[in-house]
């Protein structure tokens, strides 16, 4: 009985906890990025062909992501942002 309760509790925790979104750069170019999920703007850069895993705030209902030289996109905090062929898309 204890094993069933522990397993059920662990399953509930993983299904209700959101995953923070990532920024995925499929281009070979490096970019400066700015992310605002309601708690101020965070700035960083992303190299070509890399991913910033869990960079967005998973509890945010809205995040504004700006990639310098590419554009801006609005997503939820659990969405992934993909930079591909010089444009942005939500995944």
C-alpha positions as CSV (number, residue, x, y, z in Angstrom):
1,X,0.0,0.0,0.0
2,X,2.8,2.4,0.8
3,X,4.5,1.8,-2.6
4,X,1.2,2.5,-4.4
5,X,0.7,5.7,-2.5
6,X,4.3,6.9,-3.1
7,X,4.1,6.0,-6.8
8,X,0.7,7.9,-7.2
9,X,2.0,10.9,-5.3
10,X,5.2,11.0,-7.5
11,X,3.1,10.7,-10.7
12,X,0.8,13.6,-9.6
13,X,3.7,15.8,-8.8
14,X,5.3,15.3,-12.3
15,X,2.1,15.9,-14.2
16,X,1.2,19.1,-12.4
17,X,4.6,20.7,-12.4
18,X,5.3,22.6,-15.6
19,X,8.5,22.4,-17.5
20,X,10.3,25.7,-18.1
21,X,10.6,26.6,-21.8
22,X,13.9,26.6,-23.7
23,X,15.4,28.8,-26.4
24,X,16.7,26.6,-29.3
25,X,19.0,28.1,-31.9
26,X,19.0,26.0,-35.1
27,X,21.0,28.7,-36.9
28,X,24.8,28.7,-37.1
29,X,24.8,32.4,-36.0
30,X,25.1,33.6,-32.3
31,X,22.4,35.9,-31.1
32,X,21.8,38.3,-28.1
33,X,18.4,37.5,-26.5
34,X,16.2,39.3,-24.0
35,X,13.5,37.6,-22.1
36,X,10.8,39.2,-19.9
37,X,8.4,36.8,-18.1
38,X,6.9,39.6,-15.9
39,X,9.7,39.7,-13.4
40,X,12.1,42.0,-15.3
41,X,14.2,41.5,-18.3
42,X,16.9,38.9,-18.4
43,X,19.6,39.3,-21.1
44,X,22.0,36.7,-22.4
45,X,23.4,35.3,-25.7
46,X,23.0,32.0,-27.4
47,X,25.6,30.4,-29.7
48,X,24.7,28.8,-33.0
49,X,23.4,25.3,-32.9
50,X,22.8,25.3,-29.1
51,X,19.9,25.3,-26.6
52,X,19.3,27.3,-23.4
53,X,17.3,24.7,-21.6
54,X,14.7,25.8,-19.1
55,X,15.5,29.5,-19.7
56,X,11.8,30.7,-19.6
57,X,9.8,30.9,-16.4
58,X,7.4,27.8,-16.4
59,X,4.8,29.5,-14.2
60,X,4.5,32.6,-16.4
61,X,1.4,32.9,-18.6
62,X,3.2,35.3,-20.9
63,X,6.9,35.7,-21.8
64,X,8.2,38.2,-24.3
65,X,11.4,37.0,-26.1
66,X,13.4,39.3,-28.2
67,X,16.3,38.0,-30.4
68,X,18.4,40.9,-31.6
69,X,18.4,41.0,-35.4
70,X,15.6,38.4,-35.7
71,X,12.5,39.8,-34.0
72,X,10.2,39.3,-31.0
73,X,7.7,36.6,-30.1
74,X,5.2,36.2,-27.2
75,X,4.9,32.7,-25.6
76,X,3.9,31.1,-22.4
77,X,6.7,30.2,-19.9
78,X,6.4,26.5,-20.8
79,X,6.8,27.0,-24.6
80,X,10.0,26.6,-26.4
81,X,11.3,29.3,-28.7
82,X,13.0,28.1,-31.9
83,X,15.4,30.3,-33.9
84,X,15.6,28.8,-37.4
85,X,16.6,30.4,-40.8
86,X,16.6,33.9,-39.2
87,X,13.1,33.7,-37.8
88,X,11.3,32.8,-34.6
89,X,8.7,30.2,-33.9
90,X,6.9,28.8,-30.9
91,X,7.2,25.0,-30.3
